Amino acid sequence: MTLTVNRLPKKFYPDPTRVIARFYMPGHKDRANTIIKRVLDLSKQEVDLAFNQVLKDFSKRHRNISKIFEDNYDRLYDVLEPNFHVSPDSLSLERKLLIGSYFTSEYAIEAAAFFNPSIVADPDQGNLEEGQKRVIVSFRAIGEGHISSIVFRSGVITRNNELVFASAGQFVDLPEALKRHVYDKEQFLQKLHEMDIHKNIIESIMDKLGDKFIYRELQESIAASIENIELSYSKRMVIDSINWLASSHYEISFSLDTAISERVIFPVSAHERNGIEDARFVKFMDDDGSITYFATYTAYNGYSILPKCLKTKDFYHFQVFPIHGKYTQNKNLAFFPRKIKGQYAMISRHDGVNNYLMFSDDIHVWHDAQKIQEPKYPWEFIQLGNCGSPMETAKGWLMLTHGVGPMRRYSLGAVLLDLEDPSQIIGQLREPLLMANAEEREGYVPNVVYSCGAIIHNDMLIIPYGMSDSASGFASVSVDDLLAKLLNG
C-alpha cells in the first residue's frame, strides 16, 4: 500500500522583529567603568534628555523597559565588584536607569532560523468545540551568533485536523531565573567524569566542600583554589565546565501576564553560550494520573556537551536540571510518555549512530542502555535517531525516526515498538515517510527535514518538522494507514 502524507499549509519563518532586551557587557571591566564614569559626569539635564530619548526609542518594543534597565544596573554589582563603588542612595533613579541602558542590548531571537519543532497538548483544554485540541508547539529559534533558544506558539487542531494558530504576542519576555539547588558532591564528580573533564584542580576545589553544597559555597571554593596559582588554558576550561555544570541547575518563572508566544527560554548563563538545541517535549502521565511536561535538550558551551531537561506543569514555571549517566552523553534523548513496568523509559543515541532504549528508577540518572535499532536502509546508512518521544497506540509505540543518507540528506521514518517490551521492533518503514521537497530543501543546512515530536489527534498523526534548519512546516498522515504499512509492509 502507498502512504499518503499531506503537507499542511501553515509555515513558520524567521522573524527579525521578535526581540528581547538582554544584559550586555561592552568589553572588559575597565571599559565598563569608563562608561559608568561618563554617565556620572553628566548633568541632571543631560541625564534627563538622554534617558527620555532611550524611552522614546525603546519603550514600545518591550514590556516595562525601565524594569529591565534597573535589573541590568543591579547586575553591575556582581560583574564589576570591587571596582563598582557607587552608593545606590547617591544616584537618581533616572541616572541608574540610564547606566542600565548602556548595559542592555536588543537581540533578535528568531532572525536567522525557526525550526526543529515539537508539539504537545496544552494543559488548558477549556473553551473548545468537540473534536478540537489546543496545542503548544515549541521551536528552536536562532539569532545573531547562532545562539539557540526555545520559543512557543499556541494553536488548535480542529475536528478536520486543520491547524489554526493564535497570533504571536507583541512582546517577547525573558523569565526570572533562580539558583537555589543543593548539590550532591558524589553525583557532581560523576557528572564531570561523564563529561570527560579531568584535571587535578577538580580535587582542590571539591575537597573544600562537604558532601552537600550550594552554589555560593562552590564559588568560594573555586576562588580559594585559584587564588595563588597561574591558570593554564586547560584549567580555565575545567573551571568553566564546573561553573557550567553548577549553573545548569536552576528554576525560571515567567510573568503570569505573558502569552505563551511571549515566553522565550534563552541561555541563562555564559556557560550555555552556544545555546539550547532541539528540545523534545512530552506530556508525561505518572502512575497516579498526574501530568508533567518534560523536555530533553542539549546544551553546548564550545568545550563540552551537557544533556539537560526542562520540567513544567503550566509552561510558566520551569525547573532545569542535567541528566546523568554515560549513555546520555549525546544528542537525541526522548522520554516515553509514561513509565513502563514501573520504570522511566527513554530513547537515546549515545554513540551518534544507533537508537538505544534506556530504563531508570530515577529520571535524573541513566546507567544502562540496550541497542534496539541500527541503520538498515540506504537512506539511513550514515546515522539514525529519534524524532521525538514515542506515541502510544493500540498496536504499539509509534516512534518517528530520522535517517541520514547520501549527500547528508535527512529523511523522516517510523518504527513500531512492542508496548510491553519496546526493545522489540515489530514494524519499520522501508522507505522514508517524509523527505524535503523542492521548496523545503534550500536553507541553512540543505536537504534536511527534522522533527522533535509529533502528536496523534482524531486518528491523524500531525508532524511538525524543520525545513533545512531554516523554517518549519507541518504534515499529517492517517494513523491507521501508517500502522498498517508498518505491520504489513
N, C-alpha and C positions, 0 to 999 in steps of 0.2 A: 504494500500500500504506500501511497505517497502522502507525506505530511504537508499540510497547508499552514504556513506561518505567515501571519498578516502583520505588516508594519503599520503601526498606528500613526495618525497624522501629527500628533504632538511632538515637538522637538524643543530642546533647551540648548541655547548657545551662550558663549561667554558674554558677559555684560560689564563693561568698564565703569558703569555708573554706580555699581554696588561697592561702596567704600566704607571702611572702618577708620576710626582715629586711634592710632596706637602710639605707645611710648617710643620716642626717637632720641637716640644719643648721638649728636653730631660730632664725631671724633672722640679724642681721649678726654680724660677728666680735666686737664689743664685748659683745653679748648672750651669745655662746658663752663668752667669757672669764669673764663673771659666773657662768655656770652651773658652770664648772670650779672657780672660786674657792669657790663654796658647797660643792662636794663636798670640796675640800681642807680646808675648815674643820671638817668632820665629825670626830667622834672615831672611833677604831677600832671601838668597839662600835656606833656609829650606822652606819658603813660596812657592817659585817658584817650588821646587821639589814636594811638597805635592799637590799643585794645578794642576800641569801638570799631575800627576797621576790620580787625580779625573777626569780631562778632558778625559784622555785616556780611563778610565773605563766606562764613562757615556755619553760622547758627542754624540755617535752614537745611543743612546737609547732614546734621547729626542730632540725635536726641540728647538735649542737655549738654551742649559742648562745654559750658562753663564747669560742670562737674568733672568732665574729662581733663580739662586743664588743671583743675585743683588736684585731682588724683596724681597727675604726672608731676606736678610741683612737689607733692609729698614724697613721691618716689625718689626725688633727688637726694633726700637724706640718706637713703640706703646706698645709692650709687656713688655719691661724692664724699661721704664721710671719710676722714675727719676734716676735709677741706671746706665743706659747706657750712660756714659759720654765719648763718643768718638767723636771727631770732624771729620766729613766726609773728610775735606781737609787734615787731617794729615795722612791718610792711602792711600796706593797704591791701585789701582783697584784690583790687584791680591789678596791682603790681605783681602779686603772687600768680594771678591767672595769666598775666602777660608772660611771665617767666615760664609758666607751664606750657604756654602755646609754642614757645621755641623748642620745647622738648616733646612735641606732638607732630605726627605726620599722618597724612591720609594714605591708605593702602587699598588698592582696588583688588579685592579678594578673588573676583571672578573674571578678571580681564583677559587672562591667557587661555584658560580651559575650564570646562564644566562637564565632568564625565564620571564614569565608573559608579553608576547609581545603585542604590539598594532600596527596596520598598517593603514596608510593614504596615499592618493595620494600625490606625490611630487609636490611642487609648480612649478617645472621645468618639463614640458611635451614635451620639444623640442627634435628633432632628434630621433623620434620613428617611427616605422612602423605602418601601420593601424592595429588596434586591440590590440596594446600594451599599457600598462600603467606603468609609473615609480612610484615606491612606496618608502616610508620611513617606516622602521619597528623600533620601539623603544623597548628596553628591560630593565628589571630590572637586573642590574649586582651587584653581591655581592662579596666582598673580605674579607680580614682579619678583624676580629671583627664584622662580619655580617653588615658592612656598605653598604647600598644600594645607587646606583647611576643610572642615566638614560644614556643609550648609544644607538647608532643608527647604522643601516645598510641600504644601498641603494640597491634596486633591481628593476627588471622589470617583470611584469606579461605578458607573451607572449599571442598571439592570441589563443593559445591552452591551456591557463591557466596554463602554467608551470612557475615556479619561478626561475629566474636567478639573482644571487646576485653578486655585484661587490666585489672584494677582499678588505679586510679591509686595511686601510692605515697603513703606517709604524709606525707613532707616535700616541700618544693619548694626547690631549691638554685640559687644563682647560681654562675656559673663564675668561675675566676680569670682576670683579664684581663692581658695583657702587651702593652706597646707597645715594639717593637724594630724598627720599619720604617726603612729608608733611603729618603729621598725624592729624587726627581729634580726639580730646580728647573724645568726647561722644562715637564715634564708637570704639575707643581703649578700653575704660572702658567696653563697652558692650561685646566686644570680650573676655576680661578677665573673665567676668561673665559666658559667654558661655563655656569657658574652665574650669569652676569651680575653678577659682583662687580667693581666698578670704583671705585677711589679712589687718589689719589697716595700714600697711606700704604702701599700694597702695595709700591711701588718702594722706599720707605725701608726696609721690612722685608726684602725679598728681596735687595736689593743687598748686605746684610751677610753673606749666605750663599754658600757655594760651590755648584758645580754639583750636588753631592750633600750632603745634610744629614740630621741626625737630629732627633728631637722636642725634645730638650733645647736644641740649637742654635737651633731656631726660637723657642723660648720666650725665650731670651736676647736674640735679635734683636728680638722684639716689645717686650720690656721696655726695651731701649735706645732704640728708635724712639719710644716714647710717654713717655719719662721727663720731657721738658721741654715737652710740648705739652698743650693742653687738648683733650680728645676730644669731638667732637660726637656726637650720637646715631648719625648715619650711619656715622661712622668706627668707633664702638664695634661696630656691626653688622658692619662689614667684618672687624674683628679677630675677632669672634665666629665669623664664617664661615671665616676662616683656621684658627682653632683647631678648628673643626668638621671641616674637611677633613683636617687633620693627625690628629685623633683617630679618623678613620674607617679608619685602617689599624691593625689590632691582631689579636691572637690570643686565643682564650678556650679554657679547658680545664675540663672537669667531672671531679669525682672518680669514680674507677672503681667505687665502691660505690653509685652512684646509678642508679636505674632510669630509663628514657627518659622516663617521665611525671614524674620529679622534676627534670628539667632545664628551666630557663627561660632563654631568651636575651632579656635585659632591656636597654634602652638603657644603654650603658656610661658615657656621659658626659652632662653637662648639654647638650651641643651636639646630642644626639638627644632632647631633652626631649619632643618630640611623638610619639616612639615609632617602632616598626618596623612597617611596613604591608605586608600581603599578600605574604608570602614564597611564591614559586613554586619548589618543589623539583623537581629532576630527577635521575635516575640516569644519569650520563653515562659512556659507554664510549669510551675513546680508541682510536686506531688500533692500539695494541699490546695491546688487550684489557683494560687496567686500568680500574677503576671509581672514579669520583669523584662525590660528590654536590654539586651546586651549587644555590644558591637565590638568585634575584634578589629584591630588595625595595626599598622606597622609604623613605628617612629624611627627616624634615622638622623643622626647628628653629624654625618660625614666620617665617622670613625667606627661606630658600632650600630647594629640593628637591635631594636628593642620591641618585642611584641607586646601589645597593650590591649586593654579592654575598657570600654565605657559601660556604665551601668546606670539605668534610669527607670523610673516608673511613669514619669509625666513629661519628659523632654524639656523640663525647666531646670531640674537639679540632676547633676551627673556626678557619679564617683568614677575616678580614673585610677587604674592600677596596672602594673605589669603582670604578664603571665609567665610563670616559672616552668622550667623543665627543658632539658636539652633538645627535645623533639619539637619545641615551639620556636626554635631559632631560625625562622624564615618567614616569608610572607604566606598568604593563603591559609589562614586559620578561620574555621567557621563552626560555630556551635550547632548541635542539633536542638530543635525547639522544645525538647523535654528530655528527662532522664530516661535511660534505657536500663532496665533491670537494676534500678536504684542508683545508677551512676550517671554523672555528666558524660556526654559524648561529644567528640569534636573531630572534624576532618582537618588534616594538616598536610604540608608538603615540605618537610624539614630538609630533604635532600635536593629540593629545587626541581625535581623531575616527576616524581610519582605521588599518588594520593595515599595517605595513611589514615587509619582510624585509631583514635585515642579514647581511653576511658579514664575517669578520675573521680574520687570521692570529694575532691576539693577543686572548685572551679578555678582557683588561682595556680594550682600546681599540677603539672602533667609529666609523668615519667616514662610511660610505656607507649609504644606505637607499633601498629601492625600494617604492613603494606597491603593495600587492597586493590590498587589499580596502577598499571604502568602503561606507557604508550603502546597502542596496539595497531592503530590505523595510520596511513601516511600523513593525514592532516594533523596528527598529534605526535609525530615521531620525536620532535625536539624536546617537548615537555608538556605536561598537562597539570591541571589544578582545578579546584572547585570554583564555582561562580556563585557563592553564597551558601547559606545553610540548606541542608536537605529539607524537603517538604513532605509531610506525612500524607499518604494516600491509602486507600483500602488495599492496594496491591503491593505497596512497598514504599520505601523512602525514595522520593524523586529528587535526584541531585543534578543540577546543571554543572557542566564542566567547561573548561576552555582548553583547547589544544593549540600548540604552535607547530606549524608545518613549514613547507618550502617558502623561501623568501620572508621568513619570520611572520607569516600570516597567522593571526589569531582567529580561531573559529569557536563557536559555542557548540557543545554536545550535551548529551544527557545519559545518565545511567540510572538504574533502579536497584536499590539495595533492599535486602530482606528486612522486614520490620523487626523481627526478633533477634536476628544476627546480621547487622549491617556490614559485617566484614565480607558477606557473600553478595556478589553482583549477580542479580537474576535477569538483568536486561541491560543492553547497551546499544546505542545508535552506532551503526557502521559509518554513516555519513554525517557531516555537521548539521546541526539544527539551524544555525544561522551563521552566515558569512557576510562580510562587508560588501555592499553593492557599489556601483559606480559612484553614487553620491556620498557614501559613507567612508570610502577607502582613503580619501585625501584628508590629511590633517597633520598634527604634530608628530604622531607616530603612525605612518600609513598602514593600511590593511589590517586594522585591529577592530574587533568587536569584543566587548568585555562587560560582564555584569558582576555586581556584588550582592545580588539577592533578588529573587522573584517572589510572586505571590499567586495563590490559587483563589479564584472567586468565580462563582456561577459556572463551575466546571470548565473554566478557561484559565490557562497559565498566562499571566501578564509578566512580561520580561522587560525591565528597563535595562538599557545597555549603553555603554560608552562607544562613541564612534571615533576611531583613530585618535584617541586621547585628546579630543578637542571639544566635542559636544555630546549630547545624549538623545537617544530616541527610545521608542517602546515598540514591542511586538507582542502578539498573542497567538496561542495555539490551543486547540482543543485538548484537554487533559486525557479524555478517553482515547482520542486518536493517538496521542503520544504514548500512552501506556500500552496500547495495542501494538504499536510499532516496536516498542522496547521489548515486549514479551514474545512477539511473533515474527519480528523482522520485516 
